[in-house]
Amino acid sequence: MRRSADHEPIIEAVAPQPGEHVLVKHRYSAFQRSNLETLMRVRGRDQLLVTGVYAHIGCTATVVEAFQRDIEAFIAADAVADFSRADHDQALHWIARTSGVPMTTDQLLEAL
């Protein structure tokens, strides 16, 4: 995707509230060219919940980089998408074996 007005609208149900930070993702990993780690450290956070599209690309890159920065990463297995079921399953399996914790949204909400 390229940045354009057509790609930027956020549906009201998940729109940022006043005072909430909006992070623009520039590369596969959300840490690249962003202040995500700084925002987390300033707030005393060392855990990250990853959702999104392309589980085997961007979500995996973000989880791996979080691990490399000593941030515990969780990926919402039922809140990520991919090109195929095989790509989705491969991403979750690899993340579970190497760098993060796949959980369902129900499991994540219960853990809060």
C-alpha positions in Angstrom: 0.0 0.0 0.0 1.0 3.5 -0.6 0.0 6.3 1.7 -3.1 8.0 0.4 -6.3 9.5 1.7 -8.1 6.4 0.5 -6.0 4.2 2.8 -6.1 6.4 5.9 -9.7 6.4 7.2 -10.1 4.6 10.5 -13.5 3.2 11.4 -15.1 4.9 14.4 -15.2 1.7 16.6 -11.4 1.6 16.7 -10.5 5.2 16.1 -7.9 6.8 18.3 -9.2 8.8 21.2 -7.9 12.3 22.0 -4.4 12.0 23.5 -3.7 8.5 22.1 -0.7 8.1 19.9 -1.0 7.1 16.3 2.1 5.2 14.9 2.6 5.1 11.1 4.2 1.9 10.0 6.8 2.4 7.2 8.4 -1.1 6.9 7.5 -4.7 7.7 8.6 -4.3 11.3 6.6 -1.6 13.3 9.9 -0.7 15.0 11.6 0.5 11.8 11.6 4.3 11.3 9.3 4.7 14.3 9.5 5.6 17.9 7.5 2.5 19.0 10.2 1.3 21.4 10.6 4.7 23.0 6.9 5.1 23.4 6.8 1.7 25.2 9.8 2.3 27.4 8.6 5.8 28.5 5.3 4.2 29.6 7.1 1.3 31.4 5.8 -1.3 28.9 7.7 -4.5 28.0 4.9 -6.4 26.3 3.4 -5.9 22.8 0.3 -7.3 21.3 0.5 -7.7 17.5 -2.5 -7.8 15.2 -2.8 -6.9 11.5 -2.4 -8.3 8.0 0.3 -10.4 6.4 1.1 -12.5 9.4 4.0 -14.2 7.7 5.6 -10.8 6.8 4.9 -7.7 8.8 3.5 -9.3 11.9 6.3 -11.8 12.1 9.0 -9.1 11.5 7.5 -7.0 14.3 7.4 -9.9 16.7 11.0 -10.9 16.0 12.2 -7.4 16.4 10.3 -7.0 19.7 12.0 -10.2 20.9 15.4 -8.8 19.9 14.7 -5.7 22.0 13.7 -7.7 25.1 10.0 -7.0 24.6 7.6 -9.9 25.1 5.4 -10.2 22.0 2.0 -11.7 21.8 0.2 -12.2 18.4 -3.6 -12.4 18.2 -4.0 -15.6 16.1 -7.5 -14.8 15.2 -6.9 -11.1 14.6 -4.2 -11.4 11.9 -4.7 -12.1 8.2 -2.6 -13.5 5.4 -2.5 -14.5 1.7 -3.4 -18.1 2.5 -4.2 -20.4 5.4 -0.8 -22.0 4.9 1.0 -18.7 5.3 -1.1 -17.9 8.4 -0.4 -21.2 10.0 3.3 -21.2 9.1 3.7 -17.7 10.7 2.0 -18.6 13.9 4.0 -21.9 14.2 7.3 -20.2 13.5 6.5 -17.3 16.0 5.6 -19.8 18.7 8.9 -21.7 18.2 11.1 -18.7 18.1 10.0 -15.3 19.4 6.4 -14.8 20.5 3.2 -16.2 22.0 0.2 -16.8 19.7 -3.1 -16.5 21.6 -6.7 -16.0 20.6 -8.4 -12.7 21.3 -10.5 -14.4 24.0 -7.3 -15.7 25.7 -5.7 -12.3 25.5 -8.8 -10.5 27.0 -8.9 -13.1 29.8 -5.2 -12.6 30.5 -5.7 -8.8 30.9 
